[in-house]
Amino acid sequence: MTTYTMTRPASIEDNHYQEHILQGVSRTFALTIPQLPLPLYQVIGNAYLLCRIVDTVEDDNGLSSEQTRKFAEMFIQVVSGNVAAESFAEALFPLLSNHTIPAEHDLIKNTPAVIRITHSFNPTQRRALERCVRIMGQGMADYQESESLAGLKDLAALDQYCYHVAGVVGEMLTELFCDYSEEINRYKPTLMKLAVSFGQGLQMTNILKDIWEDRKRGACWLPQDIFRKKGFDLTDLQAGHADPRFHEGLGILIGIAKAHLRNALTYTCMIPPQEKGIRRFCLWALGMAVLTLNKINRNRSFSQGTQVKISRLSVKATVLVTSTLVSQDWALRRMFTFASRHLPEMDILGNEISF
């Protein structure tokens, strides 16, 4: 395959567009990404947009499974520099449905601007972004073809799904952090393992929050085995019909997500204390996930994601407290223990922890 040659390098207008569209596609990441040190701000902002493009392809219910796979594979080649971004945008944009939000329509239309920035990064950064998009794109296309209301086979299948959509993002971020800092790079092997768990904790929180929205589009990412052990079949799941057996299974998943988020805290505490921007980037996402799990745990009968969405006040409190304690590992650990004290205690394999 012939490598596509860019017609022009990234411009000031491209960078302005990236900053603008981040505000439109993610309130959370528009808040956390600017906390990063300048050398990481642009590349991680760009990485998020690449992942959002993959996610848009996977989520748009107006695309057939064949089209989803076609555009996912095409975008992988765009990021690698083998296919023109203009060809991708011109082919996909007219096919997007109203299910896709206007900001994502705009992002797809302006894929060339995003890719010009991608191709301006150093070789290590580009390899990290390309690997992430490749694994995520291929994985999402596979899972999109097998979506059903029956759920995933078991907890191992959930782990695999979370790796493809979030764990690989954790690995990419770690590669970028290590490229940025020699001190961080010294801990790379351990950070890489924890990064996958970090990603899974955040993704499991999203899966639990979005149970009912996912079901409306015919998808369920909950593991059958966890609920089967409680005597509940996920195909019987209906909003507004509380079932204690379902609630018990939900509690196990909440506990597993908590265990992954505890690993996320360990990951964050391995970042040098002077790197306050990177720590804030991690801590804000972690803190908001814990608060979301608390809301889900208190209201296991919720029937739509808005019922367990944390408030703007909670977001501001998370930002304030974690920013104040950003360099104090002992205080961060105590805060995590306090904030998650009402959540079930499970190990990563779903076994209850007793004291």
C-alpha positions in Angstrom: 0.0 0.0 0.0 1.3 3.4 -0.9 1.8 5.8 1.9 -0.4 8.9 1.5 1.6 12.2 1.4 0.0 15.0 3.3 -0.8 18.1 1.1 0.1 20.5 3.9 1.3 20.3 7.5 -0.9 21.1 10.6 -1.8 24.8 10.8 -2.8 27.1 13.6 -6.3 26.7 12.3 -6.1 22.9 12.8 -4.9 23.4 16.4 -7.7 25.8 17.1 -10.2 23.4 15.6 -8.9 20.6 17.9 -9.3 22.8 21.0 -12.8 23.8 19.9 -14.2 20.4 19.0 -12.9 18.8 22.3 -15.4 21.1 24.1 -18.2 19.7 21.9 -17.6 16.0 22.1 -16.6 15.6 25.8 -17.3 17.8 28.8 -15.1 15.6 31.0 -12.0 15.4 28.7 -12.3 19.1 27.8 -11.8 19.6 31.5 -9.0 17.1 32.2 -6.8 17.3 29.1 -5.9 21.0 29.6 -4.4 20.1 33.0 -1.6 18.2 31.2 1.8 19.8 30.7 2.1 21.5 27.3 4.2 18.8 25.6 1.4 16.3 26.3 -1.7 18.5 25.9 -1.8 18.5 22.2 -0.9 14.9 21.6 -3.4 13.5 24.2 -6.1 15.9 23.0 -5.5 14.6 19.5 -5.5 11.0 20.7 -8.8 11.5 22.3 -10.3 12.8 19.1 -9.0 9.8 17.2 -10.6 7.4 19.7 -13.8 9.4 19.4 -13.9 9.0 15.7 -13.5 5.2 16.1 -16.3 5.3 18.7 -18.6 7.3 16.4 -18.1 4.7 13.7 -19.0 1.9 16.2 -22.0 3.7 17.8 -23.8 5.0 14.7 -26.8 2.7 14.3 -27.4 3.9 10.8 -24.3 1.9 9.7 -24.5 -1.8 8.9 -22.0 -4.1 10.5 -20.3 -4.4 7.1 -20.0 -0.6 6.9 -18.8 -0.3 10.5 -16.0 -2.7 9.8 -15.2 -1.0 6.5 -14.9 2.4 8.0 -13.0 1.2 11.1 -10.4 -0.5 9.0 -10.3 2.5 6.7 -9.6 4.9 9.6 -6.8 2.6 10.9 -5.2 3.2 7.5 -5.9 6.9 7.6 -4.1 7.3 11.0 -1.2 5.2 9.6 -0.9 7.5 6.6 -1.9 5.0 4.0 -5.3 6.5 3.1 -6.3 10.1 2.6 -8.3 11.5 5.5 -10.4 13.4 3.0 -11.5 10.1 1.4 -12.6 8.8 4.7 -14.5 11.9 5.7 -16.2 12.3 2.3 -17.4 8.7 2.4 -18.6 8.5 6.0 -20.1 11.9 6.7 -23.2 11.5 4.4 -24.0 8.2 6.0 -24.1 9.4 9.6 -27.6 9.2 11.3 -29.3 11.5 13.7 -28.2 9.2 16.5 -24.8 10.7 16.2 -24.6 14.1 17.9 -23.9 17.3 15.8 -20.4 17.7 17.3 -19.5 14.2 16.1 -20.9 15.0 12.7 -18.6 18.0 12.6 -15.6 15.9 13.9 -16.0 13.4 11.1 -16.3 16.2 8.5 -13.1 17.7 9.8 -11.1 14.5 10.2 -8.4 15.9 7.8 -7.6 18.7 10.3 -7.3 16.2 13.2 -5.1 13.8 11.1 -2.7 16.6 10.0 -2.0 17.2 13.7 -1.6 13.4 14.3 1.0 13.3 11.5 3.0 16.1 13.1 4.0 14.1 16.2 7.3 12.4 16.8 7.7 8.7 15.8 7.1 7.3 19.3 3.9 9.3 19.8 2.6 8.3 16.3 3.3 4.6 17.0 1.4 4.8 20.3 -1.6 6.5 18.6 -1.6 4.1 15.6 -1.4 1.0 17.9 -4.3 2.3 20.0 -6.5 3.1 17.0 -5.7 -0.3 15.4 -6.6 -2.4 18.4 -9.6 -0.3 19.3 -11.0 -0.2 15.8 -10.6 -3.9 15.1 -12.0 -4.8 18.5 -15.0 -2.5 18.3 -15.9 -3.8 14.8 -15.8 -7.4 16.2 -18.0 -6.6 19.2 -20.5 -4.5 17.1 -21.2 -7.6 15.0 -22.0 -9.6 18.1 -24.1 -7.1 20.0 -27.2 -8.6 21.7 -29.4 -8.1 24.8 -28.1 -11.5 26.2 -24.9 -9.9 27.4 -21.3 -11.1 27.2 -20.5 -14.7 28.0 -18.6 -14.2 31.2 -16.3 -11.8 33.2 -13.3 -12.8 31.1 -15.2 -11.6 28.0 -16.0 -8.3 29.7 -12.3 -7.9 30.6 -11.5 -8.4 26.9 -14.1 -5.9 25.8 -12.9 -3.3 28.3 -9.3 -3.8 27.1 -10.3 -3.1 23.5 -12.2 0.1 24.3 -10.3 1.4 27.3 -7.4 -0.7 28.5 -5.5 0.0 25.3 -6.1 3.7 25.8 -4.4 3.4 29.2 -1.4 1.7 27.5 -1.3 4.5 24.9 -1.4 7.2 27.6 1.4 5.4 29.5 3.6 5.3 26.4 3.1 9.0 25.9 3.8 9.7 29.6 7.0 7.6 29.4 8.1 9.4 26.2 7.6 12.7 28.0 9.4 11.9 31.2 12.5 9.7 31.9 11.5 9.5 35.5 8.1 8.1 34.6 9.7 5.7 32.1 11.6 4.0 34.9 8.3 2.5 36.2 7.0 1.6 32.7 6.5 -2.2 33.2 4.4 -1.7 36.3 2.6 1.3 35.0 1.6 -0.6 31.8 -0.1 -3.4 33.9 -1.9 -0.9 36.1 -2.9 1.2 33.1 -5.1 -1.6 31.7 -6.8 -1.9 35.1 -7.2 1.9 35.2 -9.0 1.8 31.8 -11.2 -1.0 32.8 -12.3 0.7 36.0 -13.4 3.8 34.1 -15.0 1.7 31.3 -16.9 -0.6 33.8 -18.3 2.6 35.4 -19.5 3.8 32.0 -21.0 0.4 31.2 -23.0 0.3 34.5 -24.1 3.9 34.1 -25.2 3.3 30.4 -27.0 0.0 30.9 -30.4 1.2 29.8 -29.2 3.5 26.9 -27.2 0.5 25.6 -30.2 -1.8 25.7 -32.3 0.7 23.7 -29.9 0.2 20.8 -29.8 -3.6 21.3 -26.5 -4.0 23.2 -25.6 -5.3 26.7 -22.1 -5.5 28.0 -22.9 -7.2 31.3 -21.4 -10.6 31.9 -23.9 -13.5 31.9 -22.0 -15.7 34.4 -22.1 -13.1 37.2 -25.9 -12.8 37.0 -26.5 -16.5 36.2 -24.9 -17.4 39.5 -27.5 -15.2 41.2 -30.3 -16.9 39.2 -31.0 -14.1 36.8 -31.1 -14.2 33.0 -30.0 -10.9 31.4 -32.5 -11.4 28.6 -35.3 -10.8 31.2 -33.9 -7.4 32.2 -36.4 -4.6 32.0 -36.2 -1.0 33.1 -38.4 -0.3 36.0 -38.7 -3.9 37.1 -36.5 -4.2 40.2 -35.2 -7.7 40.8 -33.0 -8.4 43.9 -31.1 -11.0 41.9 -30.1 -8.5 39.3 -29.2 -6.0 42.0 -26.9 -8.6 43.6 -25.1 -9.1 40.3 -24.8 -5.4 39.9 -23.2 -5.1 43.3 -20.5 -7.6 42.3 -19.7 -5.5 39.2 -19.6 -2.3 41.2 -17.1 -4.0 43.6 -14.9 -5.2 40.7 -15.0 -1.7 39.2 -13.9 -0.3 42.6 -11.0 -2.8 42.7 -9.8 -1.6 39.3 -10.1 2.1 40.4 -8.0 1.3 43.4 -5.3 0.1 40.9 -5.9 3.4 39.2 -5.0 5.2 42.4 -1.8 3.1 42.7 -1.0 4.1 39.1 -1.5 7.8 39.8 0.7 7.7 42.9 3.5 6.2 40.8 3.6 9.4 38.8 6.2 11.8 40.3 4.6 14.2 42.7 6.0 17.2 40.8 4.0 16.2 37.7 0.9 17.7 39.1 -0.8 18.2 35.7 -0.6 14.5 34.9 -1.8 13.6 38.4 -4.8 15.9 38.1 -5.6 14.4 34.7 -5.8 11.0 36.3 -7.3 11.9 39.7 -10.2 13.9 38.2 -11.3 10.9 36.1 -10.8 8.6 39.0 -12.7 10.8 41.4 -15.7 11.2 39.1 -15.8 7.5 38.5 -16.0 6.7 42.3 -18.8 9.2 42.7 -20.7 7.7 39.8 -20.3 4.2 41.3 -21.7 5.5 44.6 -24.8 6.9 42.9 -25.3 3.6 41.0 -24.8 1.6 44.3 -27.3 3.7 46.2 -29.9 3.5 43.4 -29.5 0.0 41.8 -33.1 0.3 40.5 -32.2 3.3 38.2 -33.8 3.2 34.8 -31.8 5.8 32.9 -28.3 7.1 33.0 -29.3 10.7 34.0 -30.5 9.3 37.3 -26.9 8.3 38.3 -25.1 11.2 36.6 -23.0 13.2 39.1 -23.8 16.9 39.5 -21.7 19.8 38.4 -21.2 20.6 42.1 -19.8 17.1 42.6 -17.4 17.6 39.7 -16.3 20.9 41.2 -15.8 19.3 44.6 -13.7 16.5 43.0 -11.5 19.0 41.2 -11.0 21.1 44.3 -10.2 18.3 46.8 -7.9 16.2 44.4 -6.1 19.4 43.3 -5.4 20.3 46.9 -4.1 16.8 47.8 -2.5 16.2 44.4 1.0 15.5 45.6 0.1 13.8 48.9 -0.1 10.0 48.3 -1.2 9.1 51.9 -4.0 11.7 51.8 -5.2 10.5 48.4 -5.3 6.9 49.6 -7.3 7.9 52.7 -9.7 10.0 50.5 -10.3 7.0 48.2 -11.0 4.7 51.2 -13.4 7.2 52.6 -15.2 8.0 49.3 -15.6 4.4 48.4 -16.4 3.0 51.8 -20.0 2.1 51.0 -19.1 0.2 47.8 -18.9 -3.6 47.8 -15.5 -5.1 48.3 -14.5 -7.5 45.6 -11.3 -8.7 44.1 -10.6 -8.4 40.3 -12.1 -11.9 39.7 -15.4 -11.0 41.4 -14.8 -12.8 44.7 -16.2 -11.0 47.8 -13.6 -9.8 50.2 -14.6 -10.2 53.9 -12.8 -8.6 56.8 
